[in-house]
């Protein structure tokens, strides 16, 4: 079971490209029709330097370009089948647009047991910077691990 | 798009419904999101993990809520967006996303609003509960 010794652990930084084709696939999957995301000219006339990304897409970029998207689970010996997503947050500091190259740096910030050890809640925070070194976002997730409990 | 300058506490500025979640949608989202956890697309894996069937990615549901949010608020005006995943979203769920103005305030010279956000299924069960802070 994951314990407090995991707090402070960091993982291999992930570099991700905001590519227009992959973004379009995401938009199509979600039935997104907002012209800001689909039409670069519409985005520019609304004041963006290029097409912006939807508010949850940072989470996808980190997973898509990670050499091992489940590195953190493997490193902490967590079975993928026992993982649920508990909470997710994004704090945005600067726009992210198509063409950007982002770097994600993640670390474990908390480990807590719930329901008499049946669940372990793991907090992971990620700082996101762009190709200019600007700090564009901070994301935070809580992973819930369903532990095997002897009955 | 909503006229954000004139919003008031209690206004519902986010409201959108989505078609029923299909297995096909989960497969597409698996590829589109980079979240390849088989629990969302492989029924054998889901059953072995103790679930009756595959179920939606939490982040697929949050993406629907995000889409509902940016229908009303331009993405560059969103300062933060957070949710708690309150319940698993099953196949066939028809989601309704809503957001109401909870608070108006000023931060570092910028007028902002805090929105209370929910996503519910067609039975009214809350799947996501969260909030966003936007510049108005």
Interface residues (C-beta under 8 A of the other chain):
Chain A: X22 X25 X26 X28 X29 X30 X31 X32 X34 X36 X46 X47 X48 X52 X53 X54 X55 X56 X57 X59 X60 X61 X62 X63 X64 X65 X66 X69 X70 X80 X81 X82 X83 X84 X85 X86 X87 X88 X89 X90 X91 X92 X95 X140 X146
Chain B: X18 X19 X25 X28 X29 X31 X32 X33 X34 X35 X36 X37 X38 X39 X45 X48 X49 X50 X57 X58 X59 X60 X62 X63 X64 X66 X67 X69 X70 X71 X74 X75 X76 X78 X79 X80 X81 X82 X83 X84 X85 X88
